[in-house]
């Protein structure tokens, strides 16, 4: 059971019969794995169940936890990684635990179908939220007061956060790390996971879409790597196509197939992301940061930053720079 000294950074995860361990594994990998390289207090993860004891999971195995809903509701961050049945409400004990955690000021999160549990507890009433695209219509029908957005990877509502399908839970968890510890730490965690610290686009790109196996998409990936290494330069579709050894028209087609977005939109996102560490770890003026990451003007930078981060560069710097000041990666 969490001690008073660790309760403020405890992450509780709800286990339920028949669950896939993948979603729980996402949470434990991001928040539960020790991170001594950051030289700062990290999270403590506890797996909880409606009834302490063995919980059968997919594959014929079971996990055993001594923690029940009382511990689940006391954590500073509580996560529902899914529900056993999207057509039925969770037990009254689970909904009350979620309400109790929220009333107490906990950060409440869901992954994939876990949004149904949050909605049943009334935590999504009048809020924008998301879930797996397969369940979006059902969530909207069952809970008409919820503003369901089926296209995004996750929705950050401040105290209540929801994510789309299973892998989008990783995006949400990294987003939370970025909030708590800054971009440098979140990027380092993403590198350890061998994943992107921030994915562009939404889950709409994955709806009934096969994974591309076209060899030319390797050339697209190489052009993207080149662009990330040269963000301070003017980069056009023609420039990217040249590095992929394609015509611009062919490049646009392959890029969309490989990423689900456009080169320009992707490039803007990369530039915004590259600016985060500079905002957090340096005192460089925002005008210089805009130029350093390749924006034509500070006005353009502020516009795109606001659209991507729902904040201004100056406000982001105030909110996150102090949090990252202790990171050993600051200033790099």
C-alpha positions as CSV (number, residue, x, y, z in Angstrom):
1,X,0.0,0.0,0.0
2,X,1.4,3.5,-0.8
3,X,2.9,5.4,2.1
4,X,2.0,9.0,2.7
5,X,5.3,10.1,1.2
6,X,4.5,8.3,-2.1
7,X,0.8,8.8,-2.3
8,X,1.1,12.1,-4.2
9,X,2.8,10.4,-7.1
10,X,1.0,7.0,-7.0
11,X,-0.7,5.7,-10.2
12,X,-3.4,3.1,-9.7
13,X,-4.6,0.9,-12.5
14,X,-7.9,-1.0,-12.4
15,X,-7.6,-4.7,-13.3
16,X,-10.7,-6.6,-14.4
17,X,-11.5,-10.2,-15.4
18,X,-10.8,-11.0,-19.0
19,X,-8.6,-7.9,-19.5
20,X,-5.8,-7.8,-22.0
21,X,-2.5,-7.1,-20.2
22,X,-1.3,-4.9,-23.0
23,X,-3.0,-1.7,-21.8
24,X,-1.9,-2.4,-18.2
25,X,1.6,-3.0,-19.5
26,X,1.6,0.4,-21.2
27,X,0.9,2.0,-17.9
28,X,3.4,0.0,-15.9
29,X,6.1,0.5,-18.5
30,X,5.8,4.3,-18.5
31,X,5.0,5.0,-14.9
32,X,6.2,1.9,-13.1
33,X,9.7,1.2,-14.5
34,X,12.3,2.9,-12.2
35,X,14.0,5.9,-13.9
36,X,17.1,6.6,-11.8
37,X,18.7,8.4,-14.7
38,X,16.4,11.4,-14.2
39,X,17.5,12.0,-10.6
40,X,14.0,12.9,-9.5
41,X,11.1,11.3,-7.7
42,X,9.2,9.0,-10.2
43,X,5.8,7.4,-10.0
44,X,4.7,4.4,-7.9
45,X,2.2,2.0,-9.7
46,X,-0.3,-0.2,-7.9
47,X,-2.6,-2.6,-9.7
48,X,-6.0,-2.8,-8.1
49,X,-9.1,-4.9,-8.6
50,X,-12.7,-4.7,-7.5
51,X,-11.9,-7.6,-5.2
52,X,-8.3,-8.2,-4.1
53,X,-7.0,-11.5,-5.1
54,X,-6.5,-13.3,-8.5
55,X,-7.8,-11.7,-11.6
56,X,-8.1,-13.9,-14.7
57,X,-6.7,-12.3,-17.9
58,X,-6.7,-13.1,-21.6
59,X,-4.6,-16.2,-22.4
60,X,-5.6,-18.3,-19.5
61,X,-3.3,-16.6,-17.0
62,X,-4.2,-14.6,-13.9
63,X,-2.6,-11.8,-12.0
64,X,-2.8,-11.5,-8.2
65,X,-3.2,-8.2,-6.4
66,X,-3.7,-7.5,-2.7
67,X,-5.1,-4.0,-3.5
68,X,-8.8,-3.2,-3.8
69,X,-10.9,-0.2,-4.8
70,X,-10.0,1.7,-1.6
71,X,-6.3,1.9,-2.7
72,X,-7.4,2.5,-6.3
73,X,-9.4,5.6,-5.3
74,X,-6.6,7.1,-3.1
75,X,-4.0,7.4,-5.8
76,X,-3.1,10.8,-7.4
77,X,-3.7,9.4,-10.8
78,X,-6.2,6.6,-11.4
79,X,-6.4,4.8,-14.8
80,X,-9.1,2.5,-16.2
81,X,-7.4,0.6,-19.1
82,X,-10.6,-0.9,-20.4
83,X,-13.9,-2.4,-19.4
84,X,-15.1,-6.1,-19.8
85,X,-18.3,-5.1,-21.6
86,X,-18.9,-1.8,-23.4
87,X,-22.7,-2.5,-23.4
88,X,-22.9,-2.7,-19.6
89,X,-22.2,-0.3,-16.8
90,X,-19.4,-1.2,-14.3
91,X,-20.3,-2.2,-10.8
92,X,-21.6,0.5,-8.4
93,X,-18.4,0.0,-6.4
94,X,-16.2,0.9,-9.4
95,X,-18.2,4.0,-10.3
96,X,-18.2,5.2,-6.7
97,X,-14.4,4.7,-6.5
98,X,-14.0,6.8,-9.7
99,X,-16.3,9.5,-8.3
100,X,-14.5,9.5,-5.0
101,X,-11.1,9.8,-6.7
102,X,-12.3,12.7,-8.8
103,X,-13.9,14.5,-5.9
104,X,-10.6,14.2,-4.0
105,X,-8.8,15.8,-6.9
106,X,-7.2,12.8,-8.5
107,X,-6.3,12.9,-12.2
108,X,-8.6,10.3,-13.8
109,X,-7.6,8.6,-17.1
110,X,-9.0,6.0,-19.4
111,X,-7.5,3.9,-22.2
112,X,-9.6,2.6,-25.1
113,X,-12.9,1.3,-23.8
114,X,-12.1,2.5,-20.3
115,X,-14.0,5.7,-21.3
116,X,-17.2,3.8,-20.8
117,X,-16.4,3.5,-17.1
118,X,-15.7,7.2,-16.8
119,X,-18.9,8.0,-18.6
120,X,-20.9,5.7,-16.4
121,X,-19.5,7.5,-13.3
122,X,-20.7,10.8,-14.8
123,X,-17.1,12.2,-15.2
124,X,-17.5,12.9,-18.9
125,X,-20.8,14.7,-18.8
126,X,-20.6,17.8,-20.9
127,X,-16.9,17.1,-21.7
128,X,-15.1,16.3,-24.9
129,X,-13.7,12.7,-24.8
130,X,-12.5,9.9,-27.0
131,X,-12.4,6.1,-27.2
132,X,-11.4,3.5,-29.8
133,X,-13.0,4.4,-33.1
134,X,-15.0,1.1,-33.1
135,X,-16.8,2.2,-29.9
136,X,-17.2,5.9,-30.6
137,X,-20.8,5.7,-31.9
138,X,-21.8,3.4,-29.1
139,X,-20.3,5.7,-26.5
140,X,-22.2,8.6,-28.1
141,X,-25.5,6.7,-28.0
142,X,-25.1,5.4,-24.5
143,X,-24.0,8.7,-23.1
144,X,-25.5,11.5,-25.2
145,X,-24.1,14.2,-22.9
146,X,-20.6,13.3,-23.7
147,X,-19.0,15.2,-26.6
148,X,-17.3,12.2,-28.4
149,X,-14.4,13.0,-30.7
150,X,-13.6,9.8,-32.7
151,X,-10.6,11.2,-34.6
152,X,-8.1,12.2,-32.0
153,X,-5.5,10.0,-30.2
154,X,-6.4,11.4,-26.8
155,X,-8.2,14.3,-25.1
156,X,-6.7,16.1,-22.1
157,X,-9.6,17.6,-20.1
158,X,-7.3,18.6,-17.3
159,X,-8.6,16.5,-14.4
160,X,-10.1,13.8,-16.8
161,X,-8.2,12.4,-19.7
162,X,-9.3,9.8,-22.3
163,X,-7.4,8.0,-25.1
164,X,-8.3,6.1,-28.2
165,X,-7.4,2.5,-29.0
166,X,-4.7,0.6,-27.0
167,X,-1.6,2.1,-28.5
168,X,-3.0,5.6,-28.1
169,X,-2.8,4.9,-24.4
170,X,1.0,5.2,-24.8
171,X,0.6,8.6,-26.4
172,X,-1.5,9.7,-23.4
173,X,0.9,8.3,-20.8
174,X,3.8,10.1,-22.5
175,X,1.7,13.3,-22.6
176,X,1.2,13.0,-18.9
177,X,4.9,12.6,-18.3
178,X,5.5,15.6,-20.5
179,X,3.0,17.6,-18.3
180,X,4.6,16.4,-15.0
181,X,8.3,16.5,-15.9
182,X,8.7,18.4,-19.2
183,X,9.5,17.5,-22.8
184,X,13.1,16.5,-22.2
185,X,12.1,13.7,-19.8
186,X,9.2,12.6,-21.9
187,X,11.4,12.4,-25.0
188,X,13.9,10.3,-23.0
189,X,11.2,7.9,-21.9
190,X,10.0,7.7,-25.5
191,X,13.5,6.9,-26.7
192,X,13.8,4.1,-24.1
193,X,10.5,2.7,-25.4
194,X,11.7,3.1,-29.0
195,X,8.6,5.2,-29.9
196,X,7.8,8.7,-31.0
197,X,7.4,11.2,-28.1
198,X,4.4,12.7,-29.9
199,X,2.5,11.3,-32.9
200,X,0.9,13.6,-35.4
201,X,-2.6,13.1,-36.7
202,X,-5.5,11.2,-35.1
203,X,-6.9,7.8,-35.0
204,X,-9.0,8.4,-38.2
205,X,-5.9,7.4,-40.1
206,X,-6.1,3.9,-38.7
207,X,-9.8,3.2,-39.5
208,X,-9.8,0.0,-41.5
209,X,-6.5,1.0,-43.0
210,X,-3.8,-1.6,-43.8
211,X,-0.2,-1.1,-42.8
212,X,1.8,0.0,-45.8
213,X,4.4,-2.4,-47.1
214,X,5.6,-0.4,-50.1
215,X,9.4,-0.1,-50.3
216,X,9.2,3.5,-51.5
217,X,7.9,4.4,-48.0
218,X,11.5,3.7,-46.7
219,X,12.5,6.6,-48.8
220,X,9.8,8.7,-47.2
221,X,11.2,7.8,-43.8
222,X,14.7,8.8,-44.8
223,X,13.4,12.2,-46.0
224,X,11.7,12.6,-42.7
225,X,14.9,11.8,-40.8
226,X,16.7,14.4,-42.9
227,X,14.1,17.0,-42.2
228,X,14.2,16.5,-38.4
229,X,18.0,17.0,-38.6
230,X,17.6,20.2,-40.6
231,X,14.5,21.9,-39.1
232,X,16.2,25.3,-39.1
233,X,16.3,25.3,-42.9
234,X,13.5,26.2,-45.3
235,X,11.9,22.9,-46.2
236,X,9.2,22.4,-48.9
237,X,7.5,19.4,-50.3
238,X,9.8,19.7,-53.2
239,X,12.8,19.5,-50.9
240,X,11.5,16.4,-49.2
241,X,10.6,14.8,-52.5
242,X,14.1,15.5,-53.7
243,X,15.6,13.7,-50.7
244,X,13.2,10.8,-51.3
245,X,14.1,10.8,-55.0
246,X,10.5,11.1,-56.0
247,X,8.4,13.6,-57.8
248,X,6.4,15.9,-55.5
249,X,3.1,14.3,-56.5
250,X,4.4,10.8,-55.9
251,X,5.9,11.9,-52.6
252,X,2.7,13.3,-51.4
253,X,0.9,10.1,-52.1
254,X,3.5,7.9,-50.3
255,X,3.8,10.3,-47.4
256,X,0.0,10.3,-46.8
257,X,0.0,6.5,-47.0
258,X,2.9,6.1,-44.6
259,X,1.8,8.7,-42.0
260,X,-1.8,9.5,-42.4
261,X,-1.1,13.2,-42.7
262,X,0.6,15.8,-45.0
263,X,4.3,16.7,-45.1
264,X,3.6,20.3,-44.1
265,X,1.4,19.4,-41.2
266,X,3.9,16.9,-40.0
267,X,6.8,19.4,-40.4
268,X,4.9,22.0,-38.4
269,X,4.4,19.5,-35.6
270,X,8.1,18.5,-35.6
271,X,9.1,22.2,-35.3
272,X,6.7,22.8,-32.5
273,X,8.0,19.7,-30.7
274,X,11.6,20.8,-31.2
275,X,10.8,24.1,-29.6
276,X,9.6,22.6,-26.4
277,X,13.0,21.7,-24.9
278,X,14.3,25.2,-25.8
279,X,11.4,26.8,-24.1
280,X,11.9,24.7,-21.0
281,X,15.7,24.6,-20.6
282,X,16.9,27.9,-22.0
283,X,16.3,31.6,-21.7
284,X,16.5,32.2,-25.4
285,X,13.9,34.7,-26.6
286,X,10.9,33.2,-28.2
287,X,11.7,35.1,-31.5
288,X,15.0,33.3,-31.7
289,X,13.4,29.9,-30.9
290,X,11.0,30.4,-33.7
291,X,13.9,30.9,-36.1
292,X,15.9,28.1,-34.7
293,X,13.2,25.5,-35.4
294,X,12.4,26.9,-38.8
295,X,9.3,29.1,-38.5
296,X,9.3,32.1,-40.8
297,X,8.2,34.5,-38.1
298,X,7.3,34.6,-34.4
299,X,3.7,35.2,-35.3
300,X,3.6,32.1,-37.4
301,X,5.3,30.1,-34.6
302,X,2.8,31.4,-32.0
303,X,-0.1,30.5,-34.2
304,X,1.0,26.9,-34.8
305,X,2.2,26.4,-31.3
306,X,-1.3,27.5,-30.0
307,X,-3.1,25.1,-32.3
308,X,-0.8,22.2,-31.4
309,X,-0.4,22.8,-27.6
310,X,-3.6,24.8,-26.7
311,X,-1.3,27.3,-25.1
312,X,1.2,30.1,-25.9
313,X,5.0,29.6,-26.0
314,X,5.3,32.0,-23.1
315,X,2.7,30.3,-21.0
316,X,4.3,26.9,-21.8
317,X,7.7,28.2,-20.7
318,X,6.3,29.4,-17.4
319,X,4.5,26.1,-16.7
320,X,7.2,23.7,-17.6
321,X,10.6,25.2,-17.4
322,X,10.7,25.1,-13.6
323,X,9.5,21.4,-13.6
324,X,12.4,20.4,-15.9
325,X,15.1,22.4,-14.3
326,X,16.2,19.4,-12.2
327,X,16.5,17.1,-15.2
328,X,20.0,15.9,-16.1
329,X,19.1,16.4,-19.7
330,X,18.3,20.1,-19.3
331,X,20.2,22.4,-21.6
332,X,21.1,19.7,-24.1
